[in-house]
Amino acid sequence: MERELICICCPKGCHLKVEEDTLKVSGNTCPRGAEYGVNEVTNPVRIITSTVKVNGREVQVVPVKTQKPIPKGLTMRCMEEINRISVNAPVKIGDVLIKDVLQTGVDVVATKNVWK
């Protein structure tokens, strides 16, 4: 079976075709596209980005992301974990807000400073 994908490794957006049985990739213009195609078919992962409420601030949130990609199938559960928490200012870039989310070995960290 063949899967068609659009590579997200760079702005080119190559249209890939991946043969699932042999993992042969075509349509890529660089090695990163081939690697992306194989990974997307065998073990799709994503970096999750969201926001977390900052306590004591009206409509104030801090942007967050997973430090590394996590399995795509855990996306919704990860979002549930992120939505459960709130933090107090100050928050600094890189602060770990959720350690080892869903036992993936990946932390959720702040990506912006929020001062009091």
TIGULO-152140 format. One record per residue: residue number from 1; x, y, z of N, C-alpha, C in turn. Coordinates in pm, whole numbers, plus 32768, in hexadecimal, padded with zeros to 4 digits. Layout:
N
{pos->NUM n.u->X n.v->Y n.w->Z ca.u->X ca.v->Y ca.w->Z c.u->X c.v->Y c.w->Z} .
...
% end
This chain:
116
{pos->1 n.u->8054 n.v->7F8A n.w->8000 ca.u->8000 ca.v->8000 ca.w->8000 c.u->8058 c.v->807C c.w->8000} .
{pos->2 n.u->802E n.v->80E1 n.w->7FB7 ca.u->807B ca.v->815D ca.w->7FAB c.u->8033 c.v->81CE c.w->7FF4} .
{pos->3 n.u->807E n.v->821A n.w->8042 ca.u->8046 ca.v->8290 ca.w->8085 c.u->8081 c.v->830D c.w->8049} .
{pos->4 n.u->802C n.v->8372 n.w->8039 ca.u->8059 ca.v->83F3 ca.w->8008 c.u->805E c.v->8454 c.w->807D} .
{pos->5 n.u->80CD n.v->849B n.w->8088 ca.u->80E4 ca.v->84F9 ca.w->80F6 c.u->811D c.v->857B c.w->80BC} .
{pos->6 n.u->8112 n.v->85E3 n.w->8109 ca.u->8159 ca.v->865F ca.w->80EB c.u->81C1 c.v->8672 c.w->8157} .
{pos->7 n.u->823D n.v->867C n.w->812E ca.u->82AC ca.v->8689 ca.w->818C c.u->82A4 c.v->8710 c.w->81D4} .
{pos->8 n.u->82BF n.v->870F n.w->8257 ca.u->82BB ca.v->8789 ca.w->82A6 c.u->8345 c.v->87B0 c.w->82DB} .
{pos->9 n.u->83AF n.v->8774 n.w->82A2 ca.u->8437 ca.v->878F ca.w->82D2 c.u->846B c.v->8818 c.w->82A8} .
{pos->10 n.u->8439 n.v->884C n.w->823A ca.u->8467 ca.v->88CF ca.w->820C c.u->83F5 c.v->8912 c.w->81BE} .
{pos->11 n.u->8404 n.v->898E n.w->8196 ca.u->8398 ca.v->89D5 ca.w->8150 c.u->8374 c.v->899F c.w->80C6} .
{pos->12 n.u->83C6 n.v->8948 n.w->808D ca.u->83A7 ca.v->8914 ca.w->8007 c.u->8325 c.v->88C4 c.w->8003} .
{pos->13 n.u->8308 n.v->887A n.w->806D ca.u->828E ca.v->882A ca.w->8071 c.u->8288 c.v->87BF c.w->8006} .
{pos->14 n.u->82F0 n.v->8770 n.w->7FF9 ca.u->82F5 ca.v->8708 ca.w->7F92 c.u->8281 c.v->86A6 c.w->7FA2} .
{pos->15 n.u->8249 n.v->867D n.w->7F31 ca.u->81DF ca.v->8618 ca.w->7F30 c.u->8221 c.v->858F c.w->7F2A} .
{pos->16 n.u->8218 n.v->8547 n.w->7F9A ca.u->825A ca.v->84C7 ca.w->7FA7 c.u->81FA c.v->8455 c.w->7F8C} .
{pos->17 n.u->822F n.v->83E9 n.w->7F5A ca.u->81E8 ca.v->836B ca.w->7F50 c.u->823C c.v->8305 c.w->7F9A} .
{pos->18 n.u->81FF n.v->82BF n.w->7FF9 ca.u->8247 ca.v->825E ca.w->804A c.u->8204 c.v->81D6 c.w->8038} .
{pos->19 n.u->8252 n.v->8177 n.w->8009 ca.u->8222 ca.v->80ED ca.w->7FFE c.u->822F c.v->80AF c.w->8089} .
{pos->20 n.u->81BD n.v->808F n.w->80C5 ca.u->81BD ca.v->8061 ca.w->8151 c.u->8202 c.v->7FDB c.w->8164} .
{pos->21 n.u->81FE n.v->7F85 n.w->8101 ca.u->823C ca.v->7F00 ca.w->810F c.u->82D4 c.v->7F08 c.w->810B} .
{pos->22 n.u->830B n.v->7F57 n.w->80AF ca.u->839C ca.v->7F5E ca.w->809C c.u->83DA c.v->7FDA c.w->80DA} .
{pos->23 n.u->8387 n.v->803B n.w->8103 ca.u->83B2 ca.v->80BC ca.w->8138 c.u->8402 c.v->810C c.w->80D1} .
{pos->24 n.u->83E6 n.v->80F5 n.w->8052 ca.u->8426 ca.v->8142 ca.w->7FE7 c.u->83DD c.v->81C8 c.w->7FDB} .
{pos->25 n.u->842B n.v->8235 n.w->7FDC ca.u->83F4 ca.v->82BC ca.w->7FD6 c.u->841A c.v->82FA c.w->7F51} .
{pos->26 n.u->83B9 n.v->833A n.w->7F11 ca.u->83D4 ca.v->8385 ca.w->7E96 c.u->8395 c.v->840E c.w->7EA2} .
{pos->27 n.u->83C7 n.v->846C n.w->7E52 ca.u->8392 ca.v->84F4 ca.w->7E52 c.u->83DF c.v->8554 c.w->7EAA} .
{pos->28 n.u->8439 n.v->8520 n.w->7EFC ca.u->8489 ca.v->8577 ca.w->7F53 c.u->84FD c.v->85B4 c.w->7F05} .
{pos->29 n.u->8522 n.v->862E n.w->7F2B ca.u->8595 ca.v->866E ca.w->7EE9 c.u->8610 c.v->8670 c.w->7F44} .
{pos->30 n.u->8600 n.v->863A n.w->7FBE ca.u->8674 ca.v->8634 ca.w->8017 c.u->8667 c.v->85BA c.w->8072} .
{pos->31 n.u->86D2 n.v->8591 n.w->80B3 ca.u->86CD ca.v->851C ca.w->810B c.u->866D c.v->852D c.w->8181} .
{pos->32 n.u->8659 n.v->85A9 n.w->81AE ca.u->85FD ca.v->85BE ca.w->821F c.u->8570 c.v->8595 c.w->81FA} .
{pos->33 n.u->8549 n.v->85AB n.w->817D ca.u->84C4 ca.v->8584 ca.w->814F c.u->84B2 c.v->84ED c.w->8153} .
{pos->34 n.u->8519 n.v->84A4 n.w->812A ca.u->8512 ca.v->8413 ca.w->812E c.u->8505 c.v->83E2 c.w->81BE} .
{pos->35 n.u->8552 n.v->841C n.w->8217 ca.u->854C ca.v->83F7 ca.w->82A5 c.u->84C2 c.v->8417 c.w->82DF} .
{pos->36 n.u->848E n.v->848D n.w->82BD ca.u->8409 ca.v->84B5 ca.w->82EC c.u->83A0 c.v->8451 c.w->82BC} .
{pos->37 n.u->83A4 n.v->842C n.w->823C ca.u->8342 ca.v->83CF ca.w->8204 c.u->8342 c.v->8349 c.w->824B} .
{pos->38 n.u->83B7 n.v->8312 n.w->8263 ca.u->83C2 ca.v->8292 ca.w->82A8 c.u->838D c.v->829F c.w->8337} .
{pos->39 n.u->83B7 n.v->8308 n.w->837E ca.u->838A ca.v->831B ca.w->8408 c.u->82F4 c.v->8330 c.w->8410} .
{pos->40 n.u->82BC n.v->8379 n.w->83B2 ca.u->822D ca.v->8395 ca.w->83B6 c.u->81DB c.v->8316 c.w->83A1} .
{pos->41 n.u->820F n.v->82B9 n.w->8356 ca.u->81C9 ca.v->823B ca.w->833E c.u->81DF c.v->81D9 c.w->83B1} .
{pos->42 n.u->8256 n.v->81D7 n.w->83EA ca.u->8276 ca.v->8172 ca.w->8450 c.u->825E c.v->81A1 c.w->84DF} .
{pos->43 n.u->8277 n.v->821F n.w->84FD ca.u->8268 ca.v->8252 ca.w->8586 c.u->8252 c.v->82E9 c.w->8582} .
{pos->44 n.u->81D9 n.v->8316 n.w->8561 ca.u->81C1 ca.v->83A6 ca.w->8558 c.u->81CA c.v->83EA c.w->85E0} .
{pos->45 n.u->8211 n.v->8459 n.w->85E6 ca.u->8221 ca.v->84A6 ca.w->8661 c.u->8207 c.v->8539 c.w->8644} .
{pos->46 n.u->81E6 n.v->8584 n.w->86AE ca.u->81CD ca.v->8613 ca.w->86A0 c.u->8201 c.v->865D c.w->871A} .
{pos->47 n.u->822E n.v->86D9 n.w->8704 ca.u->8247 ca.v->8736 ca.w->8773 c.u->81C1 c.v->877A c.w->878E} .
{pos->48 n.u->8199 n.v->877C n.w->880C ca.u->8119 ca.v->87B6 ca.w->8832 c.u->8131 c.v->8844 c.w->8863} .
{pos->49 n.u->80E4 n.v->88A3 n.w->882F ca.u->80EB ca.v->892E ca.w->885D c.u->8061 c.v->8956 c.w->8890} .
{pos->50 n.u->805F n.v->89A6 n.w->88FA ca.u->7FE1 ca.v->89D3 ca.w->8933 c.u->7FFD c.v->8A4B c.w->898E} .
{pos->51 n.u->7F9E n.v->8A68 n.w->89E5 ca.u->7FB0 ca.v->8AD1 ca.w->8A4A c.u->7F7F c.v->8A9E c.w->8AD0} .
{pos->52 n.u->7FB4 n.v->8ADB n.w->8B3B ca.u->7F8D ca.v->8ABA ca.w->8BC4 c.u->7F64 c.v->8B3C c.w->8C08} .
{pos->53 n.u->7EF7 n.v->8B36 n.w->8C54 ca.u->7EC6 ca.v->8BAB ca.w->8C9C c.u->7F29 c.v->8BD4 c.w->8D08} .
{pos->54 n.u->7F3B n.v->8C58 n.w->8D16 ca.u->7F8F ca.v->8C90 ca.w->8D80 c.u->7F31 c.v->8CC8 c.w->8DEA} .
{pos->55 n.u->7F3A n.v->8C94 n.w->8E66 ca.u->7EE2 ca.v->8CBE ca.w->8ED3 c.u->7EF3 c.v->8D52 c.w->8EF4} .
{pos->56 n.u->7E84 n.v->8D92 n.w->8F17 ca.u->7E88 ca.v->8E1D ca.w->8F42 c.u->7E97 c.v->8E7F c.w->8ED0} .
{pos->57 n.u->7E8C n.v->8E51 n.w->8E57 ca.u->7E97 ca.v->8EA8 ca.w->8DE2 c.u->7E16 c.v->8E9A c.w->8D92} .
{pos->58 n.u->7DDA n.v->8F08 n.w->8D6E ca.u->7D61 ca.v->8F02 ca.w->8D1D c.u->7D86 c.v->8EE2 c.w->8C8C} .
{pos->59 n.u->7D52 n.v->8E77 n.w->8C5A ca.u->7D6A ca.v->8E49 ca.w->8BD0 c.u->7E00 c.v->8E42 c.w->8BB1} .
{pos->60 n.u->7E4E n.v->8E16 n.w->8C10 ca.u->7EDE ca.v->8E09 ca.w->8BFB c.u->7F02 c.v->8D76 c.w->8BF2} .
{pos->61 n.u->7F49 n.v->8D53 n.w->8B8C ca.u->7F78 ca.v->8CCA ca.w->8B7B c.u->800C c.v->8CCC c.w->8B57} .
{pos->62 n.u->804B n.v->8C59 n.w->8B69 ca.u->80D5 ca.v->8C49 ca.w->8B41 c.u->80D9 c.v->8BDB c.w->8AD7} .
{pos->63 n.u->811B n.v->8BF3 n.w->8A66 ca.u->8127 ca.v->8B8A ca.w->8A01 c.u->8185 c.v->8B1B c.w->8A32} .
{pos->64 n.u->8163 n.v->8AA0 n.w->8A0E ca.u->81B1 ca.v->8A2B ca.w->8A36 c.u->81C2 c.v->89CD c.w->89C0} .
{pos->65 n.u->8221 n.v->8970 n.w->89CE ca.u->8234 ca.v->8909 ca.w->8968 c.u->8279 c.v->8891 c.w->89A8} .
{pos->66 n.u->826B n.v->881F n.w->8966 ca.u->82B8 ca.v->87AB ca.w->8992 c.u->8348 c.v->87BE c.w->8963} .
{pos->67 n.u->83A7 n.v->8798 n.w->89B5 ca.u->8434 ca.v->87AB ca.w->8991 c.u->845D c.v->8757 c.w->891A} .
{pos->68 n.u->841C n.v->86E5 n.w->8909 ca.u->8438 ca.v->868A ca.w->889A c.u->83B2 c.v->8658 c.w->8864} .
{pos->69 n.u->83B3 n.v->861D n.w->87F0 ca.u->8337 ca.v->85E4 ca.w->87BD c.u->8308 c.v->856F c.w->8813} .
{pos->70 n.u->8285 n.v->855F n.w->881A ca.u->8249 ca.v->84EC ca.w->885E c.u->81F5 c.v->849F c.w->87F8} .
{pos->71 n.u->81D3 n.v->8422 n.w->8814 ca.u->8181 ca.v->83D6 ca.w->87B5 c.u->8100 c.v->8420 c.w->8793} .
{pos->72 n.u->80E0 n.v->8423 n.w->8713 ca.u->806A ca.v->846C ca.w->86E3 c.u->7FEB c.v->843D c.w->8729} .
{pos->73 n.u->7FE1 n.v->83BF n.w->874A ca.u->7F6C ca.v->8389 ca.w->878E c.u->7F55 c.v->83C0 c.w->881A} .
{pos->74 n.u->7FB9 n.v->8400 n.w->8854 ca.u->7FAC ca.v->843A ca.w->88DA c.u->7F88 c.v->84CE c.w->88D8} .
{pos->75 n.u->7F72 n.v->8507 n.w->8863 ca.u->7F5A ca.v->8596 ca.w->8858 c.u->7EE7 c.v->85C6 c.w->88B0} .
{pos->76 n.u->7E75 n.v->8588 n.w->88A5 ca.u->7E00 ca.v->85B6 ca.w->88F1 c.u->7E13 c.v->85A3 c.w->8987} .
{pos->77 n.u->7E4E n.v->8534 n.w->89B0 ca.u->7E68 ca.v->851F ca.w->8A3F c.u->7ECD c.v->8585 c.w->8A74} .
{pos->78 n.u->7F2F n.v->85A8 n.w->8A23 ca.u->7F90 ca.v->860F ca.w->8A4A c.u->7F4A c.v->8695 c.w->8A5C} .
{pos->79 n.u->7EF2 n.v->86B6 n.w->89FF ca.u->7EA7 ca.v->8734 ca.w->8A0A c.u->7E51 c.v->8736 c.w->8A89} .
{pos->80 n.u->7E17 n.v->86C6 n.w->8AAC ca.u->7DC9 ca.v->86BF ca.w->8B28 c.u->7E20 c.v->86DD c.w->8BA1} .
{pos->81 n.u->7E99 n.v->86A7 n.w->8BA3 ca.u->7EF6 ca.v->86C1 ca.w->8C11 c.u->7F1D c.v->8755 c.w->8C16} .
{pos->82 n.u->7F39 n.v->878D n.w->8BA4 ca.u->7F5D ca.v->881B ca.w->8B9D c.u->7EE9 c.v->8872 c.w->8BCD} .
{pos->83 n.u->7E6F n.v->8850 n.w->8BA5 ca.u->7DFA ca.v->88A0 ca.w->8BCA c.u->7DD6 c.v->8895 c.w->8C5E} .
{pos->84 n.u->7E0A n.v->8830 n.w->8CA3 ca.u->7DED ca.v->881E ca.w->8D32 c.u->7E3C c.v->887E c.w->8D8B} .
{pos->85 n.u->7EA9 n.v->88B4 n.w->8D59 ca.u->7F01 ca.v->8900 ca.w->8DB2 c.u->7EF1 c.v->8996 c.w->8DA0} .
{pos->86 n.u->7F1C n.v->89DE n.w->8E06 ca.u->7F30 ca.v->8A6F ca.w->8DFE c.u->7FAE c.v->8A8C c.w->8E4E} .
{pos->87 n.u->7FEB n.v->8AFD n.w->8E34 ca.u->806A ca.v->8B1E ca.w->8E75 c.u->8065 c.v->8BAB c.w->8EAF} .
{pos->88 n.u->80C2 n.v->8BC8 n.w->8F07 ca.u->80D0 ca.v->8C4D ca.w->8F40 c.u->8146 c.v->8C93 c.w->8EFF} .
{pos->89 n.u->8138 n.v->8D16 n.w->8EE7 ca.u->81A6 ca.v->8D65 ca.w->8EB4 c.u->820A c.v->8D7A c.w->8F26} .
{pos->90 n.u->8288 n.v->8D89 n.w->8F0A ca.u->82C6 ca.v->8D90 ca.w->8E86 c.u->82DF c.v->8D05 c.w->8E4B} .
{pos->91 n.u->82DB n.v->8D00 n.w->8DC8 ca.u->82FB ca.v->8C88 ca.w->8D7C c.u->8369 c.v->8CAE c.w->8D1A} .
{pos->92 n.u->83D1 n.v->8C5E n.w->8D14 ca.u->8440 ca.v->8C7A ca.w->8CB8 c.u->8445 c.v->8C14 c.w->8C48} .
{pos->93 n.u->8477 n.v->8C40 n.w->8BD5 ca.u->8489 ca.v->8BE5 ca.w->8B64 c.u->84D9 c.v->8B6C c.w->8B92} .
{pos->94 n.u->84A7 n.v->8AF6 n.w->8B72 ca.u->84EC ca.v->8A7B ca.w->8B96 c.u->84BE c.v->8A3D c.w->8C18} .
{pos->95 n.u->846F n.v->8A88 n.w->8C69 ca.u->843C ca.v->8A4D ca.w->8CE5 c.u->83EA c.v->89D1 c.w->8CC3} .
{pos->96 n.u->8402 n.v->8965 n.w->8D0C ca.u->83B7 ca.v->88EA ca.w->8CF8 c.u->8332 c.v->88F7 c.w->8D40} .
{pos->97 n.u->82C4 n.v->88F3 n.w->8CF6 ca.u->8240 ca.v->8900 ca.w->8D31 c.u->81FE c.v->8878 c.w->8D48} .
{pos->98 n.u->8220 n.v->8816 n.w->8CF6 ca.u->81F5 ca.v->878B ca.w->8D0C c.u->826E c.v->8732 c.w->8CF0} .
{pos->99 n.u->829A n.v->86ED n.w->8D55 ca.u->830D ca.v->8694 ca.w->8D44 c.u->82DC c.v->860C c.w->8D14} .
{pos->100 n.u->831F n.v->85D4 n.w->8CB0 ca.u->8305 ca.v->854E ca.w->8C7E c.u->8270 c.v->8538 c.w->8C5F} .
{pos->101 n.u->823A n.v->858D n.w->8C09 ca.u->81AB ca.v->8586 ca.w->8BE9 c.u->8186 c.v->84FC c.w->8BB3} .
{pos->102 n.u->8121 n.v->84C0 n.w->8BEE ca.u->80ED ca.v->843D ca.w->8BC6 c.u->8159 c.v->83D0 c.w->8BC3} .
{pos->103 n.u->81BD n.v->83DE n.w->8C1A ca.u->822B ca.v->837D ca.w->8C24 c.u->8272 c.v->8369 c.w->8B9E} .
{pos->104 n.u->827D n.v->83D7 n.w->8B51 ca.u->82C2 ca.v->83D0 ca.w->8ACF c.u->8356 c.v->83F1 c.w->8ADC} .
{pos->105 n.u->837F n.v->8425 n.w->8B50 ca.u->8408 ca.v->8452 ca.w->8B60 c.u->841B c.v->84DF c.w->8B29} .
{pos->106 n.u->83AE n.v->8520 n.w->8B02 ca.u->83B4 ca.v->85A5 ca.w->8AC5 c.u->836F c.v->8609 c.w->8B23} .
{pos->107 n.u->83AF n.v->867B n.w->8B39 ca.u->8377 ca.v->86E5 ca.w->8B8E c.u->832B c.v->874B c.w->8B3A} .
{pos->108 n.u->82C8 n.v->878B n.w->8B79 ca.u->8283 ca.v->87FD ca.w->8B3D c.u->82C2 c.v->8879 c.w->8B7B} .
{pos->109 n.u->82F3 n.v->88D5 n.w->8B26 ca.u->833D ca.v->8949 ca.w->8B56 c.u->82FE c.v->89CB c.w->8B25} .
{pos->110 n.u->8317 n.v->8A36 n.w->8B70 ca.u->82EA ca.v->8ABC ca.w->8B49 c.u->8341 c.v->8AEE c.w->8AD7} .
{pos->111 n.u->8304 n.v->8B38 n.w->8A7B ca.u->8350 ca.v->8B6F ca.w->8A0A c.u->8350 c.v->8C07 c.w->8A08} .
{pos->112 n.u->8325 n.v->8C45 n.w->8A77 ca.u->8324 ca.v->8CD6 ca.w->8A82 c.u->8332 c.v->8CFC c.w->8B14} .
{pos->113 n.u->836E n.v->8D6E n.w->8B2E ca.u->8375 ca.v->8DA3 ca.w->8BB7 c.u->82F3 c.v->8DEA c.w->8BD7} .
{pos->114 n.u->82C0 n.v->8DD2 n.w->8C52 ca.u->824C ca.v->8E1C ca.w->8C84 c.u->8272 c.v->8E4D c.w->8D0D} .
{pos->115 n.u->8276 n.v->8ED0 n.w->8D1C ca.u->829D ca.v->8F0C ca.w->8D9B c.u->8221 c.v->8F30 c.w->8DEC} .
{pos->116 n.u->8237 n.v->8F4D n.w->8E6C ca.u->81C8 ca.v->8F70 ca.w->8EC6 c.u->8187 c.v->8FF2 c.w->8E9D} .
% end
